[in-house]
């Protein structure tokens, strides 16, 4: 049984495991003040050609989103997101628990569009309502689609015009970076107020790298990290991992690999309709129930939603560890069913 359920079922990329073992007996300062966190940060600053960014290493995506958003917003301020956004659907009300309302619109191909943001802003007219202050988007989106550089620029300009922060969730950022026409890390520094570079879903054992660009949002952020339980005592474990990911284009290589494995699945399922247009490592084919039951004999995956009486949308996710022979075997099984 092989799982296409997510991209974090395996451990970590061998280069990361090797680095962790190699440094295992070294003694380091705690709480992200170690030399490895500093080295990872310095590498990243060179990549984005900006020494003014603040970089923080947190354990997981929900902690990163909740800690940053609650730190950036005043109690009466809200965050705008697509209805499928991770903070709205998959974080157990973490943002609301911190006292901040999430204002949503129904996504289009997984994305939040500028006109949706404008609608929400126009609806909140005075102090009797929450004040929209932040726009939250994911790259890639929850449905595997990606924002192009032009789309990011447009949202960024709208946020500047309306005095909103733009925050980019990059849990699967490596998959997007590997595609043409998408924002680079340097672009994200230029066009967002903050974003994070995902590790958990991109080959690390755990960890996310938060990059804060807007000086207004940098002050006392480590206090927020500590209060929210997002500051790891053995911070070196995160620094070592991100140093490896940022070195020798490993992060980009992982993105390219998982996209290539997903491309084989996409090609093998080209006779079936896709629920959304995705070029990344998540694909969402609409399959007949009989085929799904046939595939479940050897593979696990998420059934996203029922389309009609006989068809369901499923999600297939590839990772750094997905092998070519595995995806080819999946495609072969699909063809066997079709030719029965």
Secondary structure, DSSP 8 states (H G I E B T S, - for coil): -EE-S-S-SS---HHHHHHHHHTTT----STT-SHHHHHHHHHHHHHHT-SS-EEEEES-HHHHHHHHHHHHS-TTEEEEEETT-HHHHSSTTHHHHTT--EEEE--BTTB--HHHHHHHHHH--STTS-EEEEEEEESS-TTS---BHHHHHHHHHHHHHTT-EEEEE-TTHHHHHTSTTB--HHHHHHH-SEEEEE-TTTTSSS-EEEEE--GGGTTTHHHHHHHTT---TTTHHHHHHHHHHHGGGHHHHHHHHHHHHHHHHHHHTTTS-BSS---SSEE-BEEEHHHHHHHTTTEE-EEEEE-SSSEEEEEEE--TT--HHHHHHHHHHHHHHHT-
